[in-house]
Amino acid sequence: MDRLSLFHPVTSIADLAANGPTIYQSANGVRMQNAAGRDVIDMGAGLWCVNIGYGRGELADAAADAMRNLSYQHLFGGASCEATILLADRILTLFRNRANAPHMARVFFGTSGSDANDTALKLVRYYNNMRGLPAKKKIISRLGAYHGVTLASGSLTGIAAYHKAFDLPIEGVLHTSCPHYYGGSENGESEAAFTERMVADLEAMIKREGPDTVAAFIAEPVIGTGGVVLPPENYFQRVQEVLDRHDILLIADEVITGFGRTGQWFGTGTYGLRPDIVSLAKGLTSAYFPMSANVVSERIWSVLEDTSAQMGAFMHGFTYSGHPVGSAVAMANIDIIEQEGMVENAAALAPRLLSALQERLGENPYIGDIRGVGLMAAVEFVADRETRRPFAPGTNPHRLVARLATEQGVLTRALPYLTVNSFSPPLSITASEIDEAID
Ligand code: PLP
């Protein structure tokens, strides 16, 4: 039935026809059971999203109670509901107290990471149009970035496989260098010098395009799908200086890094970002409900506020923006993250995950780099460790490893840009579960 009825996202139709689907039927904590009765440890937390682990009854109860009480409420025209008001306030409080971002002013809700990034782009346009700068429209993203798959967010994504045959990127989206120190640094180049080169590339692009035409720079604090690329030394501080020089906004895509993944509540705090707009999804509800959010800074909000009488209603929003059931689920999720110390757990177990990978795999001649932050780690394969020469296109050791690992009872993702397997388990994982998975 799967093969005859279901159109899978991000799946090879030919492979599916040959191999059929793998059907999962239940999950608890970090463990999933497939239909063949096989147990696997999910070292991917789904798609980096099941932060509190599977099967938490508190979220099921929160959803059921919310559905019985007020199964739906939109936010159009000033309508509102308590669950969503409380959630917006809670997210702002987290940003102010746990991410050193007191300048964040309002929260807008959507349903997916992709639509959050679309909303961010529309906000940037609106903001500059309201400031009388209609030519300031271009967005700079990075090669290797992943920001979603819609026409706009898929254009922000800097991975060619997502563009091919879709005629992406759309006009006005540019990609600067991927700040991947291990793979992109020149012989003997220090990390600091590499950062300077990446930042110089960015500023050269801005000058080439004309600073008056560039509106925003979008970045994941840690590139996820592109291969767990950590920002090199001082990267965001130096980028911020360039953005400030040219009056360019920073959009932080925290769809993966939000809600504890890096060992702090947000990547904004981990790396000292000063974003104008933040995109959140995934860990907001630990994927128990599809929900996203944009946290918007005072700088943006004040322009929207000041021009509101002249513009009339802000004509953007979704049927499901601020869904009361999602809001209740998100609140229960944040309660669990806080009460069970899951952010602290991610920070405490980060060295364990890295050292376990290094001890077991560090000597392998085809593994060039093992890196990570919080519970977000990667193993990168190279054909030659000395020269860091990558494998030839079409040679996919990471895909083979992912397949063999699944057979051995561990889910690890083979990523589509660098030759990398990622390890990003639920933040509820224990030390012994990490050891078991890596063994
Ligand atoms: N941004 C980042 C950093 C992501 O990792 C993802 C999904 O993996 C997205 C955006 C898109 O989110 P969604 O798949 O919910 O549209």
Residues whose N, C-alpha, C, O or C-beta is under 5 A from the ligand:
A	BS01	PLP	S112 G113 S114 D115 Y146 H147 G148 E220 G224 D253 V255 I256 A281
